Every structure is written in structure tokens, then in C-alpha cells.
Amino acid sequence: MATKLFVGNLPFNTTNADLEELFSQAGTVASVNIIADKFSGKSRGFGFVEMADSREAQAAIERFSGYQFQGRALTVNEAKPQTERSGGGRSSSGRDDRGWGKASGGRERRW
């Protein structure tokens, strides 16, 4: 069964192909997904690598956690399952989830 790994502290110019090439040294890579900002399209500096099996995933964690890749020390660990998010953002009252809202003049005010 495939195991998904979180890979953090990626250089912003890293491509999916770069990451696949690196992790293939530890075993069979099933998929690679570098997360990009939805507005700018630029890398957010982290991604996910899915290894073919848990043994290869563990080998990748041991080999690449702290590994210097293009001048940055990678963070590699098993990805946690994605949790369901609340709607977030602003409610119909104009307040966000923390109770902050916009006062006139564009300044934030605590209600």
C-alpha cells in the first residue's frame, strides 16, 4: 500500500521532476505534488511524495529528513490525513471566525 510523505522546506524553484528524481533513490515513487499558491502559482515550499510501499517510505524519511537539497535542509515525515476544514473566513455578519471585523475606514475592530 502506498504511503504519502510530507516534504517541507523545499527551495521555491523545485519542480515535481526534481523531487521525483531525488526520492526515487529510496524506492518507487507513485506520485509527487508540490503545493503552489492558488493566486500566484508559485511554490509554497512544501509538497507530498507518495512512495509505493511503507518500507520504501520509511527509508525515504530516514535518508532525506535533514538532507541538504539545493541549499536547504528538507523536512520529511509521514503525511497526516487531511482534516475537514470549516468554512473559515468571514461570516454573514462581516466577522471572521476569531470575532474580528472591518470597521469603517478599513481598520479592523474587535466586536
N, CA, C and O of each residue as an XYZ file, in Angstrom:
444
protein
N       0.844     -1.188      0.000
C       0.000      0.000      0.000
C       0.885      1.247      0.000
O       1.884      1.306      0.717
N       0.516      2.233     -0.801
C       1.291      3.469     -0.932
C       1.230      4.287      0.357
O       0.225      4.281      1.068
N       2.328      4.989      0.641
C       2.424      5.841      1.818
C       2.784      7.245      1.368
O       3.740      7.445      0.620
N       2.007      8.215      1.832
C       2.229      9.609      1.446
C       3.145     10.285      2.465
O       2.952     10.158      3.675
N       4.146     11.006      1.952
C       5.097     11.733      2.784
C       4.929     13.232      2.593
O       4.675     13.701      1.483
N       5.072     13.976      3.677
C       5.127     15.427      3.631
C       6.587     15.809      3.455
O       7.451     15.275      4.150
N       6.876     16.726      2.535
C       8.238     17.208      2.320
C       8.201     18.725      2.436
O       7.589     19.406      1.613
N       8.863     19.248      3.469
C       8.859     20.684      3.720
C      10.229     21.312      3.541
O      11.237     20.622      3.386
N      10.240     22.634      3.564
C      11.442     23.453      3.403
C      12.070     23.276      2.021
O      13.291     23.305      1.870
N      11.218     23.093      1.026
C      11.696     22.947     -0.349
C      12.134     24.299     -0.905
O      11.509     25.319     -0.615
N      13.191     24.316     -1.694
C      13.525     25.542     -2.421
C      12.346     25.883     -3.345
O      11.717     24.986     -3.906
N      12.055     27.155     -3.499
C      10.862     27.564     -4.245
C      10.932     27.246     -5.737
O       9.904     27.260     -6.414
N      12.121     26.959     -6.259
C      12.242     26.632     -7.683
C      12.259     25.129     -7.941
O      12.488     24.713     -9.076
N      12.023     24.307     -6.927
C      11.997     22.852     -7.091
C      10.792     22.436     -7.927
O       9.686     22.942     -7.735
N      11.014     21.510     -8.856
C       9.922     21.002     -9.696
C       9.510     19.609     -9.216
O      10.221     18.973     -8.438
N       8.363     19.152     -9.686
C       7.914     17.793     -9.386
C       8.949     16.781     -9.865
O       9.216     15.791     -9.184
N       9.535     17.031    -11.043
C      10.548     16.115    -11.599
C      11.792     16.050    -10.708
O      12.368     14.977    -10.527
N      12.212     17.200    -10.148
C      13.366     17.225     -9.236
C      13.098     16.348     -8.017
O      13.946     15.557     -7.604
N      11.906     16.504     -7.453
C      11.552     15.763     -6.241
C      11.399     14.275     -6.531
O      11.809     13.439     -5.726
N      10.816     13.946     -7.669
C      10.668     12.539     -8.046
C      12.041     11.895     -8.237
O      12.264     10.767     -7.797
N      12.945     12.597     -8.881
C      14.294     12.070     -9.097
C      15.004     11.820     -7.771
O      15.658     10.792     -7.596
N      14.873     12.761     -6.840
C      15.521     12.610     -5.533
C      14.958     11.410     -4.781
O      15.717     10.558     -4.320
N      13.634     11.336     -4.654
C      13.015     10.291     -3.840
C      13.068      8.919     -4.491
O      12.919      7.910     -3.802
N      13.273      8.856     -5.785
C      13.396      7.553     -6.441
C      14.673      6.828     -6.001
O      14.813      5.625     -6.221
N      15.600      7.558     -5.382
C      16.798      6.928     -4.828
C      16.457      6.021     -3.642
O      17.232      5.129     -3.297
N      15.286      6.255     -3.015
C      14.871      5.457     -1.860
C      13.866      4.374     -2.238
O      13.572      3.502     -1.420
N      13.331      4.410     -3.461
C      12.354      3.405     -3.868
C      11.460      3.925     -4.972
O      11.761      4.933     -5.612
N      10.357      3.227     -5.189
C       9.426      3.566     -6.255
C       8.517      4.714     -5.832
O       7.832      4.637     -4.812
N       8.521      5.770     -6.624
C       7.687      6.941     -6.353
C       6.386      6.790     -7.131
O       6.398      6.672     -8.356
N       5.262      6.795     -6.414
C       3.956      6.663     -7.054
C       3.449      8.007     -7.578
O       2.851      8.069     -8.652
N       3.687      9.088     -6.820
C       3.257     10.412     -7.266
C       4.008     11.495     -6.504
O       4.542     11.261     -5.419
N       4.037     12.689     -7.097
C       4.668     13.862     -6.494
C       3.737     15.042     -6.710
O       3.178     15.205     -7.795
N       3.567     15.867     -5.684
C       2.721     17.047     -5.809
C       3.308     18.174     -4.972
O       3.219     18.149     -3.744
N       3.909     19.164     -5.632
C       4.394     20.355     -4.934
C       3.235     21.334     -4.881
O       2.597     21.607     -5.898
N       2.964     21.858     -3.703
C       1.826     22.744     -3.497
C       2.185     24.162     -3.939
O       3.224     24.701     -3.559
N       1.306     24.754     -4.748
C       1.519     26.105     -5.262
C       0.451     27.051     -4.730
O      -0.675     26.640     -4.449
N       0.814     28.308     -4.598
C      -0.127     29.346     -4.200
C      -1.211     29.465     -5.273
O      -0.899     29.520     -6.463
N      -2.468     29.504     -4.866
C      -3.547     29.497     -5.860
C      -3.666     30.803     -6.632
O      -4.272     30.833     -7.703
N      -3.096     31.883     -6.102
C      -3.182     33.157     -6.809
C      -1.965     33.415     -7.686
O      -2.105     33.811     -8.843
N      -0.773     33.192     -7.143
C       0.449     33.499     -7.908
C       0.949     32.304     -8.713
O       1.665     32.480     -9.698
N       0.579     31.083     -8.302
C       1.061     29.884     -8.973
C       2.468     29.483     -8.558
O       3.002     28.494     -9.058
N       3.080     30.249     -7.640
C       4.435     29.943     -7.183
C       4.391     28.901     -6.071
O       3.411     28.796     -5.333
N       5.471     28.135     -5.968
C       5.579     27.100     -4.944
C       5.436     27.710     -3.553
O       5.893     28.824     -3.297
N       4.796     26.961     -2.663
C       4.672     27.383     -1.269
C       5.773     26.777     -0.405
O       5.800     26.991      0.807
N       6.687     26.014     -1.027
C       7.839     25.491     -0.297
C       7.610     24.145      0.372
O       8.413     23.713      1.199
N       6.511     23.479      0.014
C       6.283     22.127      0.537
C       5.493     21.329     -0.483
O       4.903     21.872     -1.416
N       5.503     20.021     -0.271
C       4.772     19.149     -1.180
C       4.607     17.766     -0.587
O       4.908     17.533      0.583
N       4.124     16.856     -1.413
C       3.870     15.488     -0.984
C       4.453     14.519     -1.996
O       4.354     14.714     -3.208
N       5.062     13.471     -1.466
C       5.595     12.396     -2.299
C       4.938     11.118     -1.823
O       4.957     10.814     -0.630
N       4.356     10.367     -2.742
C       3.730      9.095     -2.401
C       4.667      7.978     -2.839
O       4.981      7.832     -4.020
N       5.108      7.193     -1.856
C       6.002      6.067     -2.121
C       5.164      4.805     -2.273
O       4.096      4.684     -1.673
N       5.654      3.864     -3.081
C       4.900      2.656     -3.420
C       4.539      1.811     -2.204
O       3.444      1.251     -2.155
N       5.430      1.706     -1.227
C       5.089      0.926     -0.030
C       5.693      1.566      1.225
O       6.560      2.435      1.139
N       5.220      1.123      2.377
C       5.623      1.734      3.651
C       7.105      1.532      3.964
O       7.721      2.380      4.610
N       7.675      0.432      3.519
C       9.104      0.177      3.764
C       9.958      1.202      3.031
O      10.909      1.743      3.595
N       9.616      1.468      1.772
C      10.339      2.468      0.991
C      10.102      3.873      1.541
O      11.005      4.709      1.526
N       8.895      4.129      2.022
C       8.590      5.432      2.622
C       9.452      5.660      3.856
O       9.996      6.748      4.042
N       9.579      4.644      4.699
C      10.413      4.765      5.899
C      11.874      4.995      5.516
O      12.566      5.782      6.162
N      12.341      4.326      4.486
C      13.721      4.521      4.013
C      13.912      5.956      3.517
O      14.963      6.553      3.748
N      12.913      6.510      2.844
C      12.986      7.885      2.356
C      13.013      8.884      3.514
O      13.753      9.867      3.472
N      12.209      8.633      4.542
C      12.202      9.510      5.720
C      13.583      9.518      6.362
O      14.133     10.579      6.655
N      14.138      8.331      6.578
C      15.452      8.232      7.217
C      16.547      8.873      6.368
O      17.460      9.510      6.895
N      16.450      8.703      5.074
C      17.506      9.202      4.183
C      17.423     10.714      3.944
O      18.454     11.383      3.872
N      16.208     11.256      3.820
C      16.076     12.640      3.379
C      15.638     13.643      4.443
O      15.601     14.840      4.158
N      15.309     13.209      5.646
C      14.988     14.160      6.702
C      16.281     14.859      7.124
O      17.210     14.217      7.614
N      16.332     16.165      6.931
C      17.539     16.943      7.209
C      18.516     16.994      6.047
O      19.555     17.648      6.141
N      18.199     16.314      4.954
C      19.056     16.251      3.768
C      19.165     17.637      3.129
O      18.159     18.325      2.953
N      20.381     18.039      2.785
C      20.603     19.320      2.115
C      20.264     19.180      0.635
O      20.951     18.479     -0.107
N      19.195     19.857      0.215
C      18.737     19.802     -1.172
C      18.687     21.222     -1.716
O      17.896     22.042     -1.251
N      19.522     21.507     -2.690
C      19.611     22.839     -3.295
C      19.773     23.920     -2.231
O      19.164     24.988     -2.305
N      20.620     23.612     -1.228
C      20.942     24.589     -0.196
C      19.980     24.668      0.979
O      20.132     25.549      1.825
N      18.992     23.777      1.061
C      18.025     23.803      2.169
C      17.907     22.423      2.792
O      17.948     21.410      2.094
N      17.761     22.389      4.114
C      17.596     21.124      4.835
C      16.122     20.718      4.779
O      15.257     21.423      5.299
N      15.845     19.584      4.149
C      14.468     19.123      3.983
C      13.880     18.612      5.296
O      14.589     18.092      6.157
N      12.581     18.773      5.419
C      11.798     18.160      6.489
C      10.970     17.077      5.817
O      10.202     17.362      4.898
N      11.120     15.841      6.267
C      10.374     14.740      5.651
C       9.753     13.893      6.753
O      10.452     13.431      7.655
N       8.451     13.689      6.683
C       7.771     12.782      7.608
C       6.493     12.270      6.961
O       6.072     12.754      5.910
N       5.888     11.289      7.604
C       4.660     10.726      7.049
C       3.563     11.779      7.117
O       3.373     12.428      8.146
N       2.846     11.942      6.015
C       1.785     12.944      5.945
C       0.625     12.533      6.838
O       0.265     11.358      6.917
N       0.055     13.509      7.499
C      -1.125     13.268      8.321
C      -2.345     13.339      7.420
O      -2.342     14.077      6.435
N      -3.393     12.581      7.741
C      -4.611     12.642      6.915
C      -5.171     14.061      6.921
O      -5.133     14.744      7.944
N      -5.690     14.499      5.781
C      -6.254     15.835      5.682
C      -7.534     15.885      6.493
O      -8.411     15.034      6.344
N      -7.634     16.890      7.356
C      -8.837     17.044      8.166
C      -9.819     17.937      7.431
O      -9.439     18.782      6.620
N     -11.081     17.731      7.732
C     -12.111     18.545      7.118
C     -12.043     19.937      7.720
O     -11.974     20.094      8.939
N     -12.064     20.946      6.858
C     -11.971     22.326      7.326
C     -13.356     22.935      7.451
O     -14.285     22.577      6.726
N     -13.472     23.879      8.403
C     -14.717     24.635      8.486
C     -14.716     25.638      7.339
O     -13.717     25.767      6.631
N     -15.793     26.326      7.155
C     -15.891     27.309      6.082
C     -14.827     28.383      6.181
O     -14.329     28.858      5.160
N     -14.462     28.780      7.424
C     -13.438     29.797      7.618
C     -13.827     31.124      7.023
O     -14.925     31.288      6.491
N     -12.934     32.054      7.116
C     -13.179     33.357      6.512
C     -14.244     34.149      7.230
O     -14.445     33.980      8.433
N     -14.913     34.990      6.522
C     -15.922     35.881      7.105
C     -17.315     35.250      7.094
O     -17.695     34.536      6.166
N     -18.048     35.538      8.146
C     -19.431     35.075      8.220
C     -20.336     36.143      7.606
O     -19.851     37.182      7.156
N     -21.616     35.899      7.586
C     -22.545     36.864      7.010
C     -22.598     38.148      7.829
O     -23.043     39.179      7.324
N     -22.150     38.105      9.092
C     -22.154     39.307      9.926
C     -20.944     40.194      9.653
O     -20.846     41.290     10.205
N     -20.006     39.725      8.794
C     -18.812     40.505      8.497
C     -17.668     40.184      9.433
O     -16.577     40.737      9.290
N     -17.895     39.306     10.380
C     -16.838     38.917     11.317
C     -16.177     37.638     10.830
O     -16.829     36.794     10.216
N     -14.885     37.491     11.102
C     -14.243     36.222     10.791
C     -14.410     35.288     11.985
O     -15.067     35.651     12.961
N     -13.833     34.104     11.925
C     -14.016     33.093     12.963
C     -13.459     33.519     14.315
O     -13.822     32.939     15.338
N     -12.584     34.523     14.338
C     -11.977     34.968     15.603
C     -12.712     36.156     16.185
O     -12.298     36.673     17.222
N     -13.790     36.613     15.554
C     -14.543     37.737     16.076
C     -14.076     39.078     15.536
O     -14.551     40.112     16.003
N     -13.171     39.102     14.579
C     -12.673     40.355     14.018
C     -13.528     40.739     12.823
O     -13.979     39.883     12.063
N     -13.738     42.009     12.672
C     -14.482     42.501     11.526
C     -13.891     43.811     11.053
O     -12.986     44.352     11.690
N     -14.383     44.318      9.963
C     -13.890     45.584      9.423
C     -14.769     46.719      9.935
O     -15.991     46.695      9.792
N     -14.117     47.714     10.534
C     -14.822     48.927     10.922
C     -14.745     49.899      9.743
O     -13.995     49.672      8.794
N     -15.514     50.967      9.807
C     -15.434     51.933      8.715
C     -14.032     52.513      8.660
O     -13.375     52.648      9.692
N     -13.581     52.846      7.497
C     -12.230     53.351      7.330
C     -11.227     52.248      7.071
O     -10.036     52.531      6.935
N     -11.671     50.982      6.996
C     -10.782     49.882      6.643
C      -9.963     49.326      7.793
O      -9.163     48.415      7.580
N     -10.136     49.849      9.023
C      -9.369     49.319     10.151
C     -10.117     48.146     10.770
O     -11.347     48.105     10.752
N      -9.371     47.196     11.315
C     -10.027     46.053     11.950
C     -10.434     46.416     13.369
O      -9.733     47.152     14.065
N     -11.550     45.900     13.775
C     -12.049     46.172     15.115
C     -12.549     44.870     15.724
O     -13.174     44.055     15.045
N     -12.271     44.684     16.999
C     -12.776     43.518     17.735
C     -14.187     43.820     18.187
O     -14.414     44.844     18.830
N     -15.152     42.953     17.868
C     -16.552     43.191     18.238
C     -16.813     42.787     19.635
O     -17.939     42.917     20.115
